Amino acid sequence: MQSIRTALVMGAGTMGHGFAQVLAMKGVNVLLVDRTEELLARARTWIIDNLTYMAELGEIGKETIEPTVARISFTTDLKKAAGDADFVLEAVYEDLDLKKRTFAQLDEYTRSTVPLATNTSSFDINELAAVTGHPERVIGTHWFHPPQITPAVEVIPAAATNRETIDCATEFMKRVGKAPTLCKSAPGFVANRIQFAMAAEAFRIIEEGLATPEEVDRIVKSSFGFRLGAYGPCEICDQAGADIYYGVYEYLHRTLKKEHFAPPPILKKLVDEGRLGLKSQGGFYNYKEGAAEALKRQRDRKLYSRLRLFREETETVEGE
Ligand SMILES: NC(=O)c1ccc[n+]([C@@H]2O[C@H](COP(=O)([O-])OP(=O)(O)OC[C@H]3O[C@@H](n4cnc5c(N)ncnc54)[C@H](O)[C@@H]3O)[C@@H](O)[C@H]2O)c1
């Protein structure tokens, strides 16, 4: 990992400028490439604005802004930048032909052992790996907007990606302060499949006239959205009980007659096996005898700290 001193970020748009900022803040030299000087100047302004606001919020010292920006070289010369790079993060438009052309160029211009990571939101990583002479070094590293703040990165190997590339990309993401998780390459990966399923239901509810956009957002932020930062859906199901979840799915499926509410077979299996969650020492997770009380306390600590933030934010918004 010590060997990644210089990273190439290709595409200085919404995501790419944030990547450059994150990497530079962690001491990595960045070569930020885009098509025109104007686009690069725009990215430089965005990065300075982000860092200045971070300093105003007390997240960083003001004195770190200038050295951070100085670690970023803004250039339109992809060939030269690629030759100097130890790691590549690609963030050009979500256009498959463009990404294929880009990966063919990166394959030609970089040293053959340099990992080539794409931020694609949707494309099969195998398709990008296939246009290179070294598919073993191609990988997805899918960040989330705003990239300079949101912790998650989905690390998505192609079938040909080797272990060295997976480890290198994962360790590099950790080194720059991100929270990487290894995922399989499939449409929507993991996060977007979940996020878009939830958003589709929110939009249907609005279409059906059950709630306004404001009401939907308010309910989500103050209910399960409030908890989601501390507990994922499997942890929440274990706390509520797989039997309860199963019953709700069955009722919604029967009454709303929508296939997406059919109880997932994995839930049926848990119920059949008596693995109902925390109340039966096992569900999606296993629990030691007597763990429930300690977990309840841990849950309360996490949720009270979020409740303080929630109240603070609600008061600020309502007071504005
Ligand atoms: N915006 C998001 O919320 C988000 C979140 C996750 C993933 N992504 C993915 O990240 C990638 C980038 O998205 P974005 O929102 O930053 O797009 P964007 O349109 O803001 O930026 C893309 C940049 O790529 C540059 N570019 C295009 N062709 C180029 C080339 N040949 N050489 C150099 N630069 C080139 C463009 O000039 C532009 O500045 C896409 O694959 C997108 O699906 C976006």
The ligand as an SDF file (V2000), in Angstrom:
LIG
                    3D

 44 48  0  0  0  0  0  0  0  0999 V2000
  -23.2120   11.6280   -9.4310 N   0  0  0  0  0  0  0  0  0  0  0  0
  -23.4510   10.6350   -8.5770 C   0  0  0  0  0  0  0  0  0  0  0  0
  -24.2140   10.7830   -7.5870 O   0  0  0  0  0  0  0  0  0  0  0  0
  -22.7700    9.3040   -8.7540 C   0  0  0  0  0  0  0  0  0  0  0  0
  -22.7580    8.3800   -7.6760 C   0  0  0  0  0  0  0  0  0  0  0  0
  -22.1030    7.1570   -7.8430 C   0  0  0  0  0  0  0  0  0  0  0  0
  -21.4920    6.8540   -9.0570 C   0  0  0  0  0  0  0  0  0  0  0  0
  -21.5170    7.7700  -10.0810 N   0  0  0  0  0  0  0  0  0  0  0  0
  -20.8130    7.4270  -11.3300 C   0  0  0  0  0  0  0  0  0  0  0  0
  -19.6000    8.1750  -11.3890 O   0  0  0  0  0  0  0  0  0  0  0  0
  -19.2660    8.4640  -12.7470 C   0  0  0  0  0  0  0  0  0  0  0  0
  -19.1150    9.9610  -12.9170 C   0  0  0  0  0  0  0  0  0  0  0  0
  -20.3310   10.5900  -12.5840 O   0  0  0  0  0  0  0  0  0  0  0  0
  -20.3920   12.1520  -12.2780 P   0  0  0  0  0  0  0  0  0  0  0  0
  -21.7110   12.3870  -11.6310 O   0  0  0  0  0  0  0  0  0  0  0  0
  -19.1530   12.6150  -11.6160 O   0  0  0  0  0  0  0  0  0  0  0  0
  -20.4470   12.7270  -13.7830 O   0  0  0  0  0  0  0  0  0  0  0  0
  -20.1860   14.2170  -14.2750 P   0  0  0  0  0  0  0  0  0  0  0  0
  -20.9330   14.3790  -15.5270 O   0  0  0  0  0  0  0  0  0  0  0  0
  -20.4140   15.2050  -13.1860 O   0  0  0  0  0  0  0  0  0  0  0  0
  -18.6270   14.2170  -14.5760 O   0  0  0  0  0  0  0  0  0  0  0  0
  -18.0310   13.4400  -15.5770 C   0  0  0  0  0  0  0  0  0  0  0  0
  -16.7480   14.1360  -15.9970 C   0  0  0  0  0  0  0  0  0  0  0  0
  -16.0510   13.2680  -16.8980 O   0  0  0  0  0  0  0  0  0  0  0  0
  -15.4350   14.0830  -17.8490 C   0  0  0  0  0  0  0  0  0  0  0  0
  -15.0870   13.3190  -19.0370 N   0  0  0  0  0  0  0  0  0  0  0  0
  -15.9170   12.7980  -19.9520 C   0  0  0  0  0  0  0  0  0  0  0  0
  -15.2000   12.2030  -20.9320 N   0  0  0  0  0  0  0  0  0  0  0  0
  -13.8990   12.3540  -20.5970 C   0  0  0  0  0  0  0  0  0  0  0  0
  -12.6830   11.9790  -21.2010 C   0  0  0  0  0  0  0  0  0  0  0  0
  -12.6690   11.3070  -22.3500 N   0  0  0  0  0  0  0  0  0  0  0  0
  -11.5290   12.3020  -20.5820 N   0  0  0  0  0  0  0  0  0  0  0  0
  -11.5320   12.9780  -19.4260 C   0  0  0  0  0  0  0  0  0  0  0  0
  -12.6550   13.3800  -18.7980 N   0  0  0  0  0  0  0  0  0  0  0  0
  -13.8240   13.0680  -19.3850 C   0  0  0  0  0  0  0  0  0  0  0  0
  -16.4870   15.1560  -18.1450 C   0  0  0  0  0  0  0  0  0  0  0  0
  -15.9250   16.2740  -18.7930 O   0  0  0  0  0  0  0  0  0  0  0  0
  -17.0020   15.4660  -16.7490 C   0  0  0  0  0  0  0  0  0  0  0  0
  -16.2960   16.5050  -16.1180 O   0  0  0  0  0  0  0  0  0  0  0  0
  -20.3890    7.8540  -13.5970 C   0  0  0  0  0  0  0  0  0  0  0  0
  -20.0080    6.5770  -14.0020 O   0  0  0  0  0  0  0  0  0  0  0  0
  -21.5550    7.7820  -12.6200 C   0  0  0  0  0  0  0  0  0  0  0  0
  -22.4960    6.7940  -12.9570 O   0  0  0  0  0  0  0  0  0  0  0  0
  -22.1170    8.9800   -9.9520 C   0  0  0  0  0  0  0  0  0  0  0  0
  1  2  1  0
  2  3  2  0
  2  4  1  0
  4  5  1  0
  4 44  2  0
  5  6  2  0
  6  7  1  0
  7  8  2  0
  8  9  1  0
  8 44  1  0
  9 10  1  0
  9 42  1  0
 10 11  1  0
 11 12  1  0
 11 40  1  0
 12 13  1  0
 13 14  1  0
 14 15  2  0
 14 16  1  0
 14 17  1  0
 17 18  1  0
 18 19  2  0
 18 20  1  0
 18 21  1  0
 21 22  1  0
 22 23  1  0
 23 24  1  0
 23 38  1  0
 24 25  1  0
 25 26  1  0
 25 36  1  0
 26 27  1  0
 26 35  1  0
 27 28  2  0
 28 29  1  0
 29 30  1  0
 29 35  2  0
 30 31  1  0
 30 32  2  0
 32 33  1  0
 33 34  2  0
 34 35  1  0
 36 37  1  0
 36 38  1  0
 38 39  1  0
 40 41  1  0
 40 42  1  0
 42 43  1  0
M  CHG  2   8   1  16  -1
M  END
$$$$
